Structure formats: structure tokens, C-alpha cells
Amino acid sequence: MSGPFDVRSADVLIVGAGPAGLSAATRLRQLGVAKVIVVDREQQGGGIPRHCGHPPFGMREFGRVLTGPAYARKLVERAVHAGVDLQLGCSVVSIDCSDGDLVVACATNRGALTVTAKRIVIATGVRERPRSARLLGGDRPLGILNTGALQEYVYLERLAPFRRPLIVGTELVALSSLLTCRKIGARPVAMIEAGSHSTVRRASMALPRLLGVPVRYETEIVDIEGRRRVEAVTVRARDGRVDTIDCDGVLLTGCFRPEAALARTAGLEIDTGSGGPAIDQFARTSEPRIFAAGNVLHPVDTAGWSWREGRKVGEFVAQDLAGKLPDAKPAIKLTAGPGIRYVVPQRLVPGEGGFENLQLRADNDVSSGLVAYEGNALIRKQALSTGPERRILAPTSAFAGARGDVTISIDGEEKTSNRSGSECV
Ligand SMILES: Cc1cc2nc3c(=O)[nH]c(=O)nc-3n(C[C@H](O)[C@H](O)[C@H](O)COP(=O)(O)OP(=O)(O)OC[C@H]3O[C@@H](n4cnc5c(N)ncnc54)[C@H](O)[C@@H]3O)c2cc1C
């Protein structure tokens, strides 16, 4: 960067150098798009995998099993080799889409950078819900962390923030945190889970058993105690029993939310179910020159999935620059009905191509199936057996014939709803 106020132009600017952003950028360059800039607020590219010091990453992308940091480095190398301009330590603070080119304001420790771009891809990923948003009461001592922060301490800073933490949650990331704890010789005192069973598949809960970490279901935190550091946590079981667990830290895992602040301030439509920007099947947001890819769209998926999706979105953007995407309007809306947390994409436009599948998440365990209604007409029924936080796919082609808005629900639950034609809008 040449000075305190730098101005650049790009065919495509990508916000976020995680697996999704880097694969979109690499694909765009491979398809001959001349000027592709990727910006990331971190000093290193690679996104979340930079601090996931464990395997398995990279089978799909590099045909071998890698740790997160090795995988992140390879993604960066591949992008730079393809001719992507990677700007690190560069936070996007606003996007102006008012007229002409899109104008992106960035803050860097070298000064301000303004980028004008024909297209933007937002690939800003997810974050875990912090203590404040979980409304956890009690003292405010040191030692209350999210998994992302723990991984940064351990793998990037080589620090041990606690020795005997209580782990809250049973998502995949909670299990990986057991391994992170092992790395620093920490022995979690217990895992607690508000639900009646684990969020991950039951078989995966062999890991805490193997490591001698007890798991308590139907249990929630009511109070955190400690003057300087965490000293104990009061928990309550669903049957009302209250108990105190001695520990020196609390690790809050999962409860992912898209990092959608930028999308929101840019005025993009945000889907209340996913918490990310609403898109059509070509990943176009409500401002059709701005696309989105990766976990910012659907909390939360694996690195490999986000990488593959980013690559696809790179192809859509290249098609759009060549004038080959169908109009962004008119579109029908896809709405998450009873039992469904979110549906992505949220809009379908007439035309060939786009994502092959819709991605959905259910609120709870499901054994009945999915049903989709256009107004009051049942247009699709799909058998389904799954749990919350697990990816559900439904072929986009199954909805291609719909002329009006569609609501997708869990079979049986939709009968208790007050659905009408207008509710589908
Ligand atoms: C704590 C945690 C642990 C995880 N562990 C695993 C795991 O073990 N295995 C797995 O497969 N998945 C894991 N995941 C899921 C993870 O989200 C995906 O692996 C993958 O990183 C998603 O890729 P992405 O490109 O969508 O987003 P990310 O990898 O999150 O990348 C987004 C990037 O955007 C940047 N950014 C955000 N806002 C701005 C801005 N305004 N300006 C500039 N840059 C910005 C961020 O710095 C970040 O580098 C984990 C997620 C979390 C939160």
C-alpha cells in the first residue's frame, strides 16, 4: 500500500480470506477475471482453520489430511499463486452501493484504503455466541472464553488460559475443544448440555468418555463465581436440582451466528432464520452485485463445505461479469416454516444453474420428513431423519416449477401452524 490514503479498483473484491473467500478468489482468477482482491482483518489468511491445530482438513481440496494451520497456509499459497491480490490486516468498515461501482472503505494500520469494485463477495464466516448474548449471570472473573479464543490462545499464542474448565455445549466444536485442552494439559471437569442428548451424533460422545470427562445433559449454568479467576459454576438440572461445580474456567462452545455486521450495515436483507444475508440460488444478495459465500450464509458448516461453496460462488460471479446470469428479479421466496430454523437460498429466480441444493437446518430432532407448500398446495415431501445443527439438503430443481412463494416445514408440525397464502411471502 502506497500511503495513508490509498485507492484501488478491482473486478471483484472479496471480504474474508477463509476457505470460502480464498476458494472464490482462486476460482475467479482461474476463470480469467483480471483483478481479484481479497481483504482480511487478520494478519494471516486462512480464516478459522488457522487456529484449529488438529486434523482432519483438506481431503477434498488437497487430497490429503492436514491440520488446520497447514490447510490455511496451502489455501493462501494456492490463491496467491493464481494471482489473487491478498490484503491482510485490512478490515472492511463499510460498503457503499448507492450508484456506479461499489465502494468499499477499509481500515488498515497503514492508513485508509478505498476499493472500487464491480462485484463483491462477502465471506466473513461465523462466530460463537459470547457470554453476554447467552445472558449468563454471576461474577465477571477471568477465564470465560469461546472456543475460537481458546484456540487462538493455545495454537497462536501458546498460552494456557485454564487447567480445569467446564465445557458448555456438545457441538462438534466442543469435542474439538477437548483435544485443544489436552494440548495444554488441561483436564475439563465436565461437559454440560441443555438438551436431553448431544448435538453431535451419539457415537462421537465416545471421546469425552475416553478422556474421562463426565457429560451432564439437561443442565444449564445459573451462576458463575470467582473474584479474579473463575472458581465455581452453579448449574441447574431440568428436574430443578442445583449443584456447584468447582472449576477455573468456562468454555462456551457453539451457538454460531454469522459474522453479518458488514452485510447489515451495507443495507442487505438479512434472513432472520440463518442470521446471514438472504441470497438467491446464484448467491446474490438483495443488492445483486454483492454475493455471499461460506458460513456467513449458514451457521455452521465445515471448512471443506465452505471451500466448495466459495468455488461455486466464484463461478457465479464470473458468469455475472460476463452477463450470463438470469435477472435477479422476479424471484419466489422460500420461507422456513414450523420446525425449520432456516432455508438457504431464500429466493429462487427463473433460470438454469445455481446451487444444486437448498440447505436447511431443523430446530429439533426429526424423524418424519420435510414438506413444502406453495400456498396451500403440497409440492414436495421428502423423508428425513436428522437432528438439529445437521445439514439438510433438498434439490433446488424440486422447486423450479413453483410460481408462488414456498414454505418448507417439518411434516406434522406444519399442521399446528396458522399457515395461509400470505404467510408464505
Ligand atoms: C471456534 C470455531 C472452531 C471451528 N472448528 C472447525 C473445525 O475444526 N473443522 C471445520 O471444518 N470447521 C470448523 N469451524 C467452522 C469454520 O467456520 C469453517 O471451518 C470455515 O472456516 C468457514 O469458512 P469461511 O470462509 O466461511 O469463514 P472463516 O474461516 O470464518 O473466514 C472468515 C474471514 O473473514 C474475516 N473477516 C470477517 N469480517 C471482516 C471484515 N469486516 N473485514 C475483513 N475481514 C473480515 C475474518 O477475519 C476471517 O478470516 C469452526 C468454527 C469456529 C467459529
The ligand as an SDF file (V2000), in Angstrom:
LIG
                    3D

 53 58  0  0  0  0  0  0  0  0999 V2000
  -14.2800  -21.7080   17.0150 C   0  0  0  0  0  0  0  0  0  0  0  0
  -14.5550  -22.4250   15.7270 C   0  0  0  0  0  0  0  0  0  0  0  0
  -13.9760  -23.6740   15.5040 C   0  0  0  0  0  0  0  0  0  0  0  0
  -14.2100  -24.3460   14.3230 C   0  0  0  0  0  0  0  0  0  0  0  0
  -13.6420  -25.5700   14.1320 N   0  0  0  0  0  0  0  0  0  0  0  0
  -13.7980  -26.2020   12.9500 C   0  0  0  0  0  0  0  0  0  0  0  0
  -13.1200  -27.4460   12.6700 C   0  0  0  0  0  0  0  0  0  0  0  0
  -12.4110  -27.9710   13.4970 O   0  0  0  0  0  0  0  0  0  0  0  0
  -13.3250  -28.0150   11.4490 N   0  0  0  0  0  0  0  0  0  0  0  0
  -14.1220  -27.4570   10.4950 C   0  0  0  0  0  0  0  0  0  0  0  0
  -14.2510  -27.9910    9.3760 O   0  0  0  0  0  0  0  0  0  0  0  0
  -14.7880  -26.3110   10.7560 N   0  0  0  0  0  0  0  0  0  0  0  0
  -14.6300  -25.6630   11.9230 C   0  0  0  0  0  0  0  0  0  0  0  0
  -15.2820  -24.4820   12.1620 N   0  0  0  0  0  0  0  0  0  0  0  0
  -16.1980  -23.9540   11.1480 C   0  0  0  0  0  0  0  0  0  0  0  0
  -15.4930  -22.8880   10.2880 C   0  0  0  0  0  0  0  0  0  0  0  0
  -16.3420  -21.8000   10.2970 O   0  0  0  0  0  0  0  0  0  0  0  0
  -15.2260  -23.4160    8.8950 C   0  0  0  0  0  0  0  0  0  0  0  0
  -14.2440  -24.4330    9.0070 O   0  0  0  0  0  0  0  0  0  0  0  0
  -14.6220  -22.4260    7.9020 C   0  0  0  0  0  0  0  0  0  0  0  0
  -13.5810  -21.6900    8.4990 O   0  0  0  0  0  0  0  0  0  0  0  0
  -15.6480  -21.4760    7.3020 C   0  0  0  0  0  0  0  0  0  0  0  0
  -15.0070  -20.7560    6.2800 O   0  0  0  0  0  0  0  0  0  0  0  0
  -15.4460  -19.2850    5.8770 P   0  0  0  0  0  0  0  0  0  0  0  0
  -14.5170  -18.8930    4.7910 O   0  0  0  0  0  0  0  0  0  0  0  0
  -16.8910  -19.2470    5.6330 O   0  0  0  0  0  0  0  0  0  0  0  0
  -15.1910  -18.3770    7.1680 O   0  0  0  0  0  0  0  0  0  0  0  0
  -13.9400  -18.1150    8.1190 P   0  0  0  0  0  0  0  0  0  0  0  0
  -12.9520  -19.2050    8.0830 O   0  0  0  0  0  0  0  0  0  0  0  0
  -14.5320  -17.7480    9.4320 O   0  0  0  0  0  0  0  0  0  0  0  0
  -13.2580  -16.8070    7.4880 O   0  0  0  0  0  0  0  0  0  0  0  0
  -13.8690  -15.5430    7.5520 C   0  0  0  0  0  0  0  0  0  0  0  0
  -12.7940  -14.4890    7.4850 C   0  0  0  0  0  0  0  0  0  0  0  0
  -13.4170  -13.1990    7.3360 O   0  0  0  0  0  0  0  0  0  0  0  0
  -12.6510  -12.2550    8.0250 C   0  0  0  0  0  0  0  0  0  0  0  0
  -13.4960  -11.0710    8.2810 N   0  0  0  0  0  0  0  0  0  0  0  0
  -14.6890  -11.0140    8.9210 C   0  0  0  0  0  0  0  0  0  0  0  0
  -15.1800   -9.7490    8.9060 N   0  0  0  0  0  0  0  0  0  0  0  0
  -14.2640   -8.9970    8.2330 C   0  0  0  0  0  0  0  0  0  0  0  0
  -14.2140   -7.6170    7.8770 C   0  0  0  0  0  0  0  0  0  0  0  0
  -15.1830   -6.7590    8.1890 N   0  0  0  0  0  0  0  0  0  0  0  0
  -13.1190   -7.1580    7.1950 N   0  0  0  0  0  0  0  0  0  0  0  0
  -12.1070   -8.0040    6.8590 C   0  0  0  0  0  0  0  0  0  0  0  0
  -12.1170   -9.3300    7.1570 N   0  0  0  0  0  0  0  0  0  0  0  0
  -13.1840   -9.8270    7.8260 C   0  0  0  0  0  0  0  0  0  0  0  0
  -12.2220  -12.9740    9.2990 C   0  0  0  0  0  0  0  0  0  0  0  0
  -11.0580  -12.3940    9.8540 O   0  0  0  0  0  0  0  0  0  0  0  0
  -11.9610  -14.3960    8.7620 C   0  0  0  0  0  0  0  0  0  0  0  0
  -10.5950  -14.6140    8.4600 O   0  0  0  0  0  0  0  0  0  0  0  0
  -15.0730  -23.7810   13.3550 C   0  0  0  0  0  0  0  0  0  0  0  0
  -15.6640  -22.5290   13.5820 C   0  0  0  0  0  0  0  0  0  0  0  0
  -15.4010  -21.8440   14.7700 C   0  0  0  0  0  0  0  0  0  0  0  0
  -16.0380  -20.4820   14.9810 C   0  0  0  0  0  0  0  0  0  0  0  0
  1  2  1  0
  2  3  1  0
  2 52  2  0
  3  4  2  0
  4  5  1  0
  4 50  1  0
  5  6  2  0
  6  7  1  0
  6 13  1  0
  7  8  2  0
  7  9  1  0
  9 10  1  0
 10 11  2  0
 10 12  1  0
 12 13  2  0
 13 14  1  0
 14 15  1  0
 14 50  1  0
 15 16  1  0
 16 17  1  0
 16 18  1  0
 18 19  1  0
 18 20  1  0
 20 21  1  0
 20 22  1  0
 22 23  1  0
 23 24  1  0
 24 25  2  0
 24 26  1  0
 24 27  1  0
 27 28  1  0
 28 29  2  0
 28 30  1  0
 28 31  1  0
 31 32  1  0
 32 33  1  0
 33 34  1  0
 33 48  1  0
 34 35  1  0
 35 36  1  0
 35 46  1  0
 36 37  1  0
 36 45  1  0
 37 38  2  0
 38 39  1  0
 39 40  1  0
 39 45  2  0
 40 41  1  0
 40 42  2  0
 42 43  1  0
 43 44  2  0
 44 45  1  0
 46 47  1  0
 46 48  1  0
 48 49  1  0
 50 51  2  0
 51 52  1  0
 52 53  1  0
M  END
$$$$
